[in-house]
């Protein structure tokens, strides 16, 4: 095929290194689109100076296309970084309803499933009928949700969210609770109040981006009690996290890389 450009998902994960290298050997410019959270503790996106050596540089993409400058500035990668945005998020966030139900969406990060199982069931009992509680498994655990989370699976008061598009779920949720998920950043763009759960994993991934992290159900309930009504309505995407105008940005980037007039 001899492509000029190869778009390679997860290209910076080193188990893809030889495939990346072969494509570059054949003259392709290899580009990786950001697929989720990246940051200073993500091993696939932080490399030392030794990766300037051609034998190692060969195994990594030439360029990363990121959601926003927040992500580009948080990593050390030998490739060029270019801010594009996320078109699907942009489209979906523009259709957030002005009113939505008092729904708590708890998103999984796959870590410590027993702890999360107990947390969700305890939260449902604590909020009673005031809030509906929905649990969204990580995509990698959908097939075994009931086995990993037996308590919440058996609780009729907890709905398991299997919607293909998490953005549809965010549009129907006033509050999103999670540990260290990209969905927490996406929830902000949808006007959801975000409550971060505490753990060593969360500390290394999200830090204090969403304020103090809650340690248990009691702290979560106190946070819910302090909410104002307007905290769960107005959607406001931080342009450093989710750059606007993503379709035009990609079109302009691609036309420059191909050396043609802007694509529309």
C-alpha positions as CSV (number, residue, x, y, z in Angstrom):
1,X,0.0,0.0,0.0
2,X,2.9,2.4,0.7
3,X,0.9,4.8,2.9
4,X,2.3,8.3,3.6
5,X,0.6,8.3,7.0
6,X,-0.3,5.5,9.4
7,X,-2.7,6.2,12.2
8,X,-1.8,3.6,14.9
9,X,-3.9,3.4,18.1
10,X,-1.8,2.6,21.3
11,X,1.3,3.0,19.2
12,X,3.4,4.2,22.2
13,X,2.9,0.9,24.0
14,X,6.3,-0.8,23.5
15,X,4.7,-4.2,22.6
16,X,3.8,-2.5,19.3
17,X,7.4,-1.3,18.7
18,X,8.4,-3.7,15.9
19,X,5.2,-3.1,14.0
20,X,5.8,0.7,14.3
21,X,9.4,0.2,13.2
22,X,8.5,-1.8,10.1
23,X,6.0,0.9,9.0
24,X,8.6,3.6,9.5
25,X,11.2,1.6,7.7
26,X,8.9,1.6,4.7
27,X,8.6,5.3,4.7
28,X,5.3,5.8,6.6
29,X,4.8,8.7,9.0
30,X,3.2,7.0,12.1
31,X,0.7,9.0,14.2
32,X,-1.0,7.9,17.4
33,X,-4.4,9.5,18.4
34,X,-4.9,9.8,22.1
35,X,-7.4,7.2,23.3
36,X,-7.7,8.0,27.0
37,X,-5.9,9.3,30.1
38,X,-2.2,10.0,29.7
39,X,0.0,11.7,32.2
40,X,3.3,11.7,34.1
41,X,2.8,8.3,35.7
42,X,1.8,6.6,32.5
43,X,4.8,4.4,31.4
44,X,3.8,4.3,27.8
45,X,4.1,8.1,27.4
46,X,7.1,9.1,29.4
47,X,10.6,8.3,28.0
48,X,14.1,9.4,28.9
49,X,16.7,11.0,26.6
50,X,18.0,7.6,25.5
51,X,15.0,7.3,23.3
52,X,16.5,9.9,21.0
53,X,18.7,7.1,19.8
54,X,17.5,6.0,16.3
55,X,17.4,2.3,17.3
56,X,14.8,3.1,20.0
57,X,13.2,6.1,18.4
58,X,12.2,3.7,15.5
59,X,9.8,1.9,17.8
60,X,7.7,4.9,18.8
61,X,5.2,7.0,16.8
62,X,6.4,10.1,15.1
63,X,3.6,12.2,16.4
64,X,0.8,12.2,19.0
65,X,-2.5,13.8,18.4
66,X,-3.9,14.9,21.8
67,X,-7.3,16.0,23.2
68,X,-5.8,19.3,24.5
69,X,-2.7,21.0,25.8
70,X,-3.3,19.7,29.3
71,X,-2.4,16.2,28.1
72,X,0.4,17.3,25.8
73,X,2.2,19.1,28.6
74,X,1.8,16.3,31.1
75,X,4.1,13.7,29.3
76,X,7.6,13.2,28.1
77,X,7.5,11.7,24.6
78,X,10.1,11.8,21.9
79,X,7.5,12.3,19.2
80,X,5.9,15.6,18.2
81,X,2.6,16.4,20.1
82,X,-0.2,18.2,18.3
83,X,-3.5,19.3,19.9
84,X,-6.6,18.3,18.0
85,X,-9.5,17.7,20.4
86,X,-12.1,15.0,20.5
87,X,-14.9,15.4,17.9
88,X,-17.3,12.9,19.4
89,X,-17.2,14.6,22.9
90,X,-17.7,18.0,21.2
91,X,-20.8,16.9,19.4
92,X,-22.3,15.1,22.4
93,X,-21.5,17.8,25.0
94,X,-23.4,20.3,22.8
95,X,-26.6,18.3,23.4
96,X,-26.6,18.1,27.2
97,X,-30.2,18.6,28.5
98,X,-30.9,21.6,30.7
99,X,-32.5,19.4,33.3
100,X,-31.5,15.8,34.2
101,X,-32.4,13.3,36.9
102,X,-30.8,13.0,40.3
103,X,-28.6,10.2,39.2
104,X,-25.2,9.1,40.5
105,X,-23.0,7.4,38.0
106,X,-20.2,5.4,39.6
107,X,-17.5,4.5,37.0
108,X,-15.1,1.6,37.5
109,X,-11.3,1.8,37.0
110,X,-11.0,-2.0,37.5
111,X,-8.8,-1.7,40.6
112,X,-9.9,-3.2,43.9
113,X,-13.2,-4.6,42.7
114,X,-14.2,-5.8,46.2
115,X,-13.7,-2.4,47.7
116,X,-15.7,-0.8,44.8
117,X,-18.5,-3.4,45.2
118,X,-19.0,-2.6,48.8
119,X,-18.8,1.1,48.2
120,X,-21.5,1.1,45.6
121,X,-23.9,-0.9,47.7
122,X,-23.2,1.2,50.8
123,X,-23.7,4.4,48.8
124,X,-27.1,3.1,47.5
125,X,-28.2,2.4,51.0
126,X,-27.0,5.7,52.3
127,X,-28.7,7.9,49.7
128,X,-32.0,6.0,49.8
129,X,-34.6,7.2,47.3
130,X,-33.1,10.7,47.0
131,X,-30.7,9.5,44.2
132,X,-30.7,6.7,41.7
133,X,-27.4,4.8,41.6
134,X,-25.9,3.5,38.4
135,X,-22.7,1.5,38.1
136,X,-20.7,1.5,34.9
137,X,-18.1,-1.3,34.5
138,X,-14.9,-0.6,32.8
139,X,-15.2,-1.9,29.2
140,X,-12.6,-4.6,30.0
141,X,-14.8,-6.2,32.7
142,X,-18.2,-6.0,31.0
143,X,-18.3,-9.8,30.4
144,X,-17.6,-10.6,34.0
145,X,-19.3,-7.8,35.9
146,X,-21.6,-10.0,38.0
147,X,-18.6,-12.2,39.0
148,X,-16.4,-9.2,39.9
149,X,-19.2,-7.2,41.7
150,X,-21.6,-9.8,43.2
151,X,-23.0,-7.4,45.9
152,X,-24.1,-4.6,43.6
153,X,-25.2,-7.1,40.9
154,X,-27.6,-8.6,43.5
155,X,-28.9,-5.2,44.7
156,X,-32.1,-4.3,42.9
157,X,-31.4,-0.7,43.7
158,X,-28.3,-0.5,41.6
159,X,-28.6,-0.3,37.8
160,X,-25.6,-1.7,35.8
161,X,-24.9,0.6,32.9
162,X,-24.2,-1.2,29.6
163,X,-24.9,1.6,27.2
164,X,-22.4,1.5,24.3
165,X,-21.7,5.2,24.5
166,X,-20.7,6.5,28.0
167,X,-21.6,10.0,26.8
168,X,-25.3,9.1,26.7
169,X,-25.0,8.0,30.3
170,X,-23.2,11.3,31.3
171,X,-26.0,13.3,29.8
172,X,-28.4,11.6,32.2
173,X,-26.2,11.9,35.3
174,X,-26.0,14.8,37.7
175,X,-23.0,13.4,39.6
176,X,-20.1,11.2,38.5
177,X,-18.0,9.3,41.1
178,X,-14.8,7.5,40.2
179,X,-11.3,6.7,41.1
180,X,-8.9,7.3,38.2
181,X,-10.9,7.2,34.9
182,X,-10.8,9.3,31.8
183,X,-14.6,9.5,32.3
184,X,-14.1,11.9,35.2
185,X,-12.5,14.4,32.8
186,X,-15.2,13.8,30.2
187,X,-17.9,14.3,32.9
188,X,-16.8,17.8,33.6
189,X,-17.4,18.7,29.9
190,X,-20.9,17.4,30.3
191,X,-21.6,19.6,33.3
192,X,-21.6,16.8,35.8
193,X,-20.3,17.3,39.4
194,X,-17.3,15.0,39.8
195,X,-16.5,13.3,43.1
196,X,-13.1,11.5,43.1
197,X,-12.6,8.5,45.3
198,X,-9.3,8.2,47.1
199,X,-6.7,5.5,46.5
200,X,-2.9,5.2,45.8
201,X,-3.9,4.7,42.1
202,X,-6.0,7.9,42.1
203,X,-3.2,9.8,43.7
204,X,-0.8,9.0,40.9
205,X,-3.3,9.5,38.1
206,X,-5.7,12.4,38.8
207,X,-4.1,13.9,41.9
208,X,-6.2,16.8,43.2
209,X,-7.6,17.8,39.8
210,X,-11.1,17.3,41.2
211,X,-10.5,18.6,44.7
212,X,-10.2,16.5,47.8
213,X,-10.8,12.8,47.2
214,X,-13.4,11.0,49.3
215,X,-12.3,8.0,51.4
216,X,-15.6,6.3,52.1
217,X,-19.4,6.4,51.7
218,X,-19.9,8.9,54.6
219,X,-17.6,11.5,53.0
220,X,-19.3,11.0,49.7
221,X,-22.7,11.6,51.2
222,X,-21.5,14.8,52.9
223,X,-20.2,16.0,49.6
224,X,-23.6,15.3,48.0
225,X,-25.3,17.2,50.7
226,X,-23.2,20.3,50.0
227,X,-24.1,20.4,46.3
228,X,-25.9,23.4,44.9
229,X,-28.4,22.9,42.1
230,X,-26.4,24.8,39.5
231,X,-23.4,22.5,39.9
232,X,-24.9,19.8,37.8
233,X,-26.4,21.7,34.9
234,X,-24.0,24.0,33.0
235,X,-21.7,22.1,30.7
236,X,-18.3,23.8,30.4
237,X,-15.5,22.0,28.7
238,X,-12.0,23.3,29.7
239,X,-10.4,24.2,26.4
240,X,-7.0,23.0,27.7
241,X,-8.4,19.5,28.3
242,X,-10.8,19.3,25.4
243,X,-9.7,21.6,22.6
244,X,-12.6,23.1,20.6
245,X,-12.8,23.0,16.8
246,X,-11.4,19.5,16.6
247,X,-12.7,18.6,13.1
248,X,-11.2,21.7,11.5
249,X,-8.0,21.2,13.5
250,X,-7.7,17.6,12.2
251,X,-8.5,18.7,8.6
252,X,-5.8,21.4,8.7
253,X,-3.3,19.0,10.3
254,X,-3.9,16.3,7.7
255,X,-3.8,18.7,4.8
256,X,-0.4,20.0,6.0
257,X,1.0,16.5,6.5
258,X,-0.2,15.5,3.0
259,X,0.9,18.8,1.4
260,X,-2.5,19.5,-0.1
261,X,-5.2,22.2,0.3
262,X,-7.3,22.1,3.5
263,X,-9.6,19.1,3.5
264,X,-13.3,19.7,4.1
